[in-house]
Every structure is written in C-alpha cells, then in structure tokens.
Amino acid sequence: MDRKLGQPDVEFHVRHEGDQDAAPLLALAAAQGGTQEPGAGPAADDCATGEGGLLLVAYVNRRPTGCGGYRQFAADPAGETVEITRMYVVPGSQLAGLARLILAELEGAAEEDGYRRVAVRIGHGRRAARALFEITGYRPWPVGSDAGAPVYAKNLPPPEETLVTGSP
C-alpha cells in the first residue's frame, strides 16, 4: 500500500520492522513508550509480524518522519478489532498534524482489511496521546483495560452493502 495524501510531501509506505527506515523509528517509539507505557503489551515487532498486522512509515519530503502499526487486539475474541501500536512522530513534526495523518491512514487500512473497530492502550501521563485519540473519536473501552494502560476504542464505519435490484 503506497499512498500519497492530498499533501504531495507526505507519503505512507508499508514496511517491515527490520526495514532501514522503520527500525530506527520503532526504536525511538519503544524508548519513548509509543502509545503504550513501556512493558505494557507486546513488543514493537509484534505490530506487523502476526496475522492481521501492519506497519506504516510516514515520509515527509521523502524522509522517514513517523510510524504506526496495528495488530489484532487479543482481548477481542471475535477478531474484529485491531490495536494501534508504536505510533511515533519525530520531534519537530509533532505539531504539524502528522500523528493525526498516521492515525487516519492506519484506520483506513484497518477498515480495508475488514476490521470493525480500532483500539489503543494509552498509559497514564500520556496526555498528548490521549488528547489526539479523544479528538479523533476514541472513547474509553473496558475490554482489555488494566490499571496501567486503559484502552480507548473507536468503531469504524460499517462495510457498505451492495444492493441487488431486479426481479426475484
């Protein structure tokens, strides 16, 4: 999935954890805690290696500037939910709205992959992350929450149904 958004200087590319552009961003995300507190949930390399996972790298002016991934949310036995993992934006790009663009791209990819909900664990003290997710429609969700990292979730639009017309 290579996409260009309305802004010609921002592109998203699917990458693997070992990719030369993805690995440094994932290391920075892990050091900062990403969207999770350190130690809360699987390691960074779990976002795209399992079934239903994806890792995107955001490029601004052809430079890797942010990343985000998702994987199936283990606390949803129906398998309809993905969990956002390791969202990270390099300093200096954080106020430019790149995190919101990464999140929108991840949500769109999850919808295309047939998921119905997106969840994220947000550790205590991560006010900026919490604000981003609340502004974009995420609400507290008791499924999979614990004292260290409450879960926020957002329902994706239902799949469009094809109407069949004609005589029975």
ABEGO torsion letter per residue (X at the ends): XBBBBABAABBBBBBBAABAAAAAAAAAAAAAGEABBBGBEBBAAAAAABBGBBBBBBBBGGBBABBBBBBBBAABAAGABBBBBGBBBBBGAAAAGAAAAAAAAAAAAAAAAGBABBBBBBBBGBAAAAAAAAAAGBBBBABGBBAABBBBBBBBBBBBBBBBBEBX
